[in-house]
């Protein structure tokens, strides 16, 4: 993915690194960074969840002009860069799976500005026009409304990183479609599937199984390591920056 190349480039231009997990810390060191310049502090997104005063169900429904149903899904799907025109086909398969669901309300957050994002957004608009009674779409919910939605939906469906980063803190499921999030840590709340309608259907059905509900009740967010910002502040106050600009590649061996 293009995102991966950009992230690696930013890492190589940085002199201090704060990672969300030990596994990510190891990867930064594998890129040739000095171990003493890499700190595992946990995920910053977790703090937002804990610090924000989230909306109640009534407040959120009034704000969105949308009524939650018996079952509710939040759908966030972004184009898969470097995969030609496959994003349109993948999203079409997802919409096919959503169209056959019963007693299910659907909230779409529209795609980002990646290639084919406009195509996906047009497909969302067509779906919502044909399913006005059970679906709604937003270009952006904003942080407060998005996180508040996670309190009242059964799952995030799509390929957004929020399904792996934030959803576990709400003990809700994530149906992660395709390999856009390949390489990220997987909490037990994440159901990985391929992009076929059959695989997506099976994964959505699993959300509501008795066994998986038990898994969700016990899930923990692996990125939740306490107050990340406080840890970062403390490190910045105490770390030595003498000769920090003179980076040297560190061989592993």
C-alpha positions as CSV (number, residue, x, y, z in Angstrom):
1,X,0.0,0.0,0.0
2,X,1.1,3.6,-0.6
3,X,0.3,4.4,3.0
4,X,3.0,1.9,4.2
5,X,5.7,3.5,2.1
6,X,4.8,6.9,3.5
7,X,4.8,5.6,7.1
8,X,8.2,4.1,6.6
9,X,9.5,7.3,5.1
10,X,8.3,9.4,8.1
11,X,9.9,6.9,10.4
12,X,13.3,7.3,8.7
13,X,13.0,11.1,9.0
14,X,12.2,11.0,12.7
15,X,14.6,10.9,15.5
16,X,12.3,9.7,18.3
17,X,9.6,7.1,17.9
18,X,6.6,6.3,20.0
19,X,4.8,3.1,19.1
20,X,1.4,1.7,20.1
21,X,2.7,-1.8,20.8
22,X,5.9,-3.8,21.4
23,X,5.5,-5.5,18.0
24,X,5.5,-2.1,16.3
25,X,8.5,-1.1,18.3
26,X,10.4,-4.1,17.0
27,X,9.5,-3.2,13.5
28,X,10.9,0.4,13.8
29,X,14.1,-1.1,15.1
30,X,14.2,-3.4,12.2
31,X,14.2,-0.3,9.9
32,X,17.6,0.5,11.4
33,X,16.5,2.9,14.2
34,X,18.4,2.8,17.5
35,X,16.5,0.9,20.2
36,X,17.1,3.7,22.8
37,X,15.2,6.1,20.5
38,X,12.1,3.9,20.2
39,X,9.5,3.8,23.0
40,X,6.3,1.8,23.4
41,X,3.7,4.1,24.9
42,X,0.4,2.6,23.7
43,X,-2.2,4.0,21.3
44,X,-3.1,7.6,21.4
45,X,-6.6,6.9,20.1
46,X,-7.5,5.1,23.3
47,X,-7.1,8.3,25.3
48,X,-9.7,10.0,23.2
49,X,-12.2,7.3,24.0
50,X,-11.5,7.6,27.7
51,X,-11.4,11.4,27.8
52,X,-14.4,12.4,25.6
53,X,-17.9,12.6,27.1
54,X,-19.7,10.6,24.5
55,X,-23.2,11.2,23.4
56,X,-26.1,9.2,24.8
57,X,-28.2,7.2,22.4
58,X,-31.0,9.8,22.3
59,X,-28.6,12.6,21.8
60,X,-26.8,10.8,19.0
61,X,-30.1,9.8,17.2
62,X,-31.2,13.4,17.3
63,X,-27.9,14.6,16.0
64,X,-27.8,12.1,13.2
65,X,-31.5,12.3,12.5
66,X,-31.4,8.5,12.5
67,X,-33.0,5.8,14.7
68,X,-31.0,2.8,15.7
69,X,-32.6,-0.6,15.1
70,X,-32.5,-4.1,16.5
71,X,-29.2,-4.6,14.7
72,X,-26.8,-1.9,13.7
73,X,-23.6,-1.7,11.6
74,X,-21.1,1.1,10.9
75,X,-19.6,0.7,7.5
76,X,-16.3,2.3,6.6
77,X,-14.5,1.2,3.4
78,X,-11.6,2.9,1.7
79,X,-10.1,2.2,-1.7
80,X,-7.2,-0.3,-1.7
81,X,-4.3,1.6,-3.3
82,X,-2.0,-0.1,-5.8
83,X,-4.7,-2.7,-6.7
84,X,-6.1,-1.1,-9.9
85,X,-9.9,-1.1,-10.1
86,X,-10.5,-3.9,-7.6
87,X,-11.9,-1.5,-4.9
88,X,-15.1,-1.0,-6.9
89,X,-15.6,-4.7,-7.2
90,X,-14.8,-5.3,-3.5
91,X,-17.3,-2.6,-2.4
92,X,-19.9,-3.9,-4.7
93,X,-19.6,-7.3,-3.0
94,X,-20.0,-5.6,0.4
95,X,-23.1,-3.8,-0.7
96,X,-24.5,-7.0,-2.1
97,X,-24.0,-8.6,1.4
98,X,-25.6,-5.6,3.2
99,X,-28.6,-5.6,0.9
100,X,-29.8,-9.0,2.1
101,X,-29.6,-8.3,5.8
102,X,-32.9,-8.2,7.7
103,X,-33.7,-5.9,10.7
104,X,-30.4,-4.1,10.3
105,X,-29.7,-0.4,10.3
106,X,-26.6,0.8,8.5
107,X,-24.5,3.9,9.0
108,X,-22.0,4.7,6.2
109,X,-19.0,7.0,6.6
110,X,-17.7,7.9,3.2
111,X,-14.4,7.1,1.7
112,X,-11.3,9.1,2.0
113,X,-9.5,10.9,-0.9
114,X,-7.7,7.8,-2.2
115,X,-7.9,6.7,-5.8
116,X,-11.5,5.4,-6.5
117,X,-12.8,7.1,-3.4
118,X,-15.3,9.1,-5.5
119,X,-16.6,5.9,-7.1
120,X,-17.2,4.3,-3.7
121,X,-19.0,7.4,-2.4
122,X,-21.3,7.4,-5.4
123,X,-22.1,3.7,-4.8
124,X,-22.9,4.6,-1.1
125,X,-25.3,7.4,-2.2
126,X,-27.1,5.0,-4.6
127,X,-27.5,2.4,-1.9
128,X,-28.8,4.9,0.6
129,X,-31.3,6.3,-1.9
130,X,-32.7,2.8,-2.4
131,X,-32.6,2.0,1.3
132,X,-33.7,5.2,3.0
133,X,-35.6,3.5,5.7
134,X,-32.6,1.6,7.1
135,X,-29.4,3.4,6.0
136,X,-27.7,6.8,6.2
137,X,-24.4,8.2,5.0
138,X,-22.0,10.9,6.2
139,X,-18.9,12.4,4.6
140,X,-17.5,12.5,8.1
141,X,-19.0,11.9,11.5
142,X,-16.3,13.8,13.3
143,X,-14.5,12.3,16.3
144,X,-17.3,12.7,18.9
145,X,-20.1,11.3,16.8
146,X,-18.0,8.5,15.4
147,X,-16.8,7.3,18.8
148,X,-20.4,7.7,20.1
149,X,-21.7,5.5,17.3
150,X,-19.3,2.7,18.4
151,X,-21.2,2.5,21.7
152,X,-24.4,1.6,19.9
153,X,-23.5,-0.5,16.8
154,X,-22.8,-4.2,16.7
155,X,-19.8,-4.0,14.5
156,X,-17.6,-1.9,12.2
157,X,-17.7,-3.5,8.7
158,X,-15.1,-2.6,6.0
159,X,-11.4,-2.1,6.0
160,X,-10.8,0.9,8.2
161,X,-8.0,0.9,10.8
162,X,-10.5,2.0,13.4
163,X,-11.9,-1.5,13.5
164,X,-8.6,-2.6,14.9
165,X,-7.6,0.4,16.9
166,X,-10.7,1.7,18.5
167,X,-13.5,-0.8,18.2
168,X,-12.0,-3.3,20.7
169,X,-12.3,-0.7,23.4
170,X,-16.1,-0.8,23.0
171,X,-16.1,-4.6,22.9
172,X,-17.8,-4.7,19.5
173,X,-16.9,-6.8,16.5
174,X,-15.0,-5.8,13.4
175,X,-15.5,-7.5,10.0
176,X,-12.2,-6.7,8.4
177,X,-12.5,-7.1,4.6
178,X,-9.4,-7.8,2.4
179,X,-5.8,-7.0,3.3
180,X,-5.7,-3.3,3.7
181,X,-4.9,-3.7,7.4
182,X,-2.4,-6.5,6.8
183,X,0.4,-6.5,9.4
184,X,-1.6,-4.8,12.2
185,X,-2.3,-6.5,15.5
186,X,-5.5,-8.4,15.6
187,X,-7.6,-8.4,18.8
188,X,-10.0,-11.3,19.2
189,X,-12.9,-9.0,18.2
190,X,-11.7,-8.9,14.6
191,X,-13.1,-11.2,12.0
192,X,-10.9,-11.3,8.9
193,X,-12.6,-12.2,5.6
194,X,-11.8,-12.1,1.9
195,X,-13.7,-9.8,-0.5
196,X,-16.3,-12.3,-1.8
197,X,-19.9,-11.9,-0.9
198,X,-20.0,-15.4,0.7
199,X,-17.1,-14.6,3.0
200,X,-18.5,-11.2,4.0
201,X,-22.0,-12.8,4.7
202,X,-20.5,-15.5,6.8
203,X,-18.5,-13.0,8.8
204,X,-21.4,-10.7,9.5
205,X,-23.5,-13.7,10.6
206,X,-20.7,-14.7,13.0
207,X,-21.1,-11.3,14.9
208,X,-24.4,-12.5,16.3
209,X,-23.4,-16.0,17.3
210,X,-23.5,-17.0,20.9
211,X,-19.9,-18.1,21.0
212,X,-18.6,-14.9,19.4
213,X,-20.6,-12.7,21.8
214,X,-18.8,-14.4,24.6
215,X,-15.5,-13.6,22.9
216,X,-16.5,-9.9,22.7
217,X,-17.4,-9.8,26.4
218,X,-13.9,-10.7,27.3
219,X,-11.9,-8.8,24.6
220,X,-9.2,-6.4,25.5
221,X,-7.6,-3.7,23.4
222,X,-3.9,-4.6,23.0
223,X,-3.0,-1.0,22.4
224,X,-4.4,0.2,25.7
225,X,-1.4,0.7,27.9
226,X,-2.6,3.6,30.0
227,X,-2.0,7.3,29.4
228,X,0.0,7.4,26.2
229,X,0.3,11.2,26.1
230,X,1.5,11.4,29.7
231,X,4.2,8.8,28.9
232,X,5.3,10.6,25.8
233,X,5.5,13.9,27.7
234,X,7.6,12.4,30.4
235,X,10.0,10.8,27.9
236,X,10.4,14.1,26.0
237,X,11.2,15.9,29.3
238,X,13.9,13.5,30.1
239,X,15.4,12.1,26.9
240,X,18.8,13.3,25.8
241,X,18.8,15.2,22.5
242,X,22.5,15.6,22.3
243,X,23.7,14.7,18.8
244,X,20.2,13.5,18.0
245,X,20.3,14.9,14.5
246,X,23.2,12.7,13.5
247,X,21.4,9.5,12.7
248,X,23.3,6.4,12.0
249,X,21.8,3.2,10.5
250,X,21.9,0.4,13.0
251,X,22.6,-3.1,11.6
252,X,20.7,-6.0,13.1
253,X,22.9,-9.0,13.9
